Amino acid sequence: MAVVLLMLLLSYLSRRLGDALKIAPYYRVLYATGVLVFIAFAIDTLQANIGFTIPPALPMIIRISAILIAFGICLRYWSWLFSEHLKR
């Protein structure tokens, strides 16, 4: 659940930053990644409580792909921090 909240926070901050820098609204993808992480959480919960059988690698693959996508989107918005830090 913490990762879902992190995705929501990053999407809010990226939306504000994107508005200021006139960047396309890629932040919407962060909402989708939050949904993907929640789906992986729901699969794990259903599997444990109901006896629902899904390969255990599937929720992990969903989480990893969501995090990699979110990392790419965040780099799009926040890459200017690296150049500012390297100027010093």
Contacts in CASP RR format, 6 or more apart in sequence:
PFRMAT RR
TARGET T0000
AUTHOR 0000-0000-0000
METHOD contacts of the structure
MODEL  1
MAVVLLMLLLSYLSRRLGDALKIAPYYRVLYATGVLVFIAFAIDTLQANI
GFTIPPALPMIIRISAILIAFGICLRYWSWLFSEHLKR
1 41 0 8 1.000
3 34 0 8 1.000
3 37 0 8 1.000
3 63 0 8 1.000
3 67 0 8 1.000
4 34 0 8 1.000
4 37 0 8 1.000
4 38 0 8 1.000
4 41 0 8 1.000
7 30 0 8 1.000
7 31 0 8 1.000
7 33 0 8 1.000
7 34 0 8 1.000
7 37 0 8 1.000
7 66 0 8 1.000
7 70 0 8 1.000
8 30 0 8 1.000
8 31 0 8 1.000
8 34 0 8 1.000
10 27 0 8 1.000
10 30 0 8 1.000
10 70 0 8 1.000
10 74 0 8 1.000
11 27 0 8 1.000
11 28 0 8 1.000
11 30 0 8 1.000
11 31 0 8 1.000
12 27 0 8 1.000
14 26 0 8 1.000
14 27 0 8 1.000
14 30 0 8 1.000
14 73 0 8 1.000
14 74 0 8 1.000
14 77 0 8 1.000
14 78 0 8 1.000
15 25 0 8 1.000
15 27 0 8 1.000
17 23 0 8 1.000
17 77 0 8 1.000
17 78 0 8 1.000
18 25 0 8 1.000
18 27 0 8 1.000
18 77 0 8 1.000
21 77 0 8 1.000
21 80 0 8 1.000
23 76 0 8 1.000
23 77 0 8 1.000
26 73 0 8 1.000
26 76 0 8 1.000
26 77 0 8 1.000
27 73 0 8 1.000
27 77 0 8 1.000
29 69 0 8 1.000
29 70 0 8 1.000
29 73 0 8 1.000
30 70 0 8 1.000
30 73 0 8 1.000
30 74 0 8 1.000
32 69 0 8 1.000
33 66 0 8 1.000
33 67 0 8 1.000
33 69 0 8 1.000
33 70 0 8 1.000
33 73 0 8 1.000
34 66 0 8 1.000
34 70 0 8 1.000
36 62 0 8 1.000
36 63 0 8 1.000
36 65 0 8 1.000
36 66 0 8 1.000
37 62 0 8 1.000
37 63 0 8 1.000
37 66 0 8 1.000
37 67 0 8 1.000
39 62 0 8 1.000
40 58 0 8 1.000
40 59 0 8 1.000
40 60 0 8 1.000
40 62 0 8 1.000
40 63 0 8 1.000
40 66 0 8 1.000
41 59 0 8 1.000
43 52 0 8 1.000
43 54 0 8 1.000
43 58 0 8 1.000
43 59 0 8 1.000
43 62 0 8 1.000
44 59 0 8 1.000
46 52 0 8 1.000
47 53 0 8 1.000
47 54 0 8 1.000
END
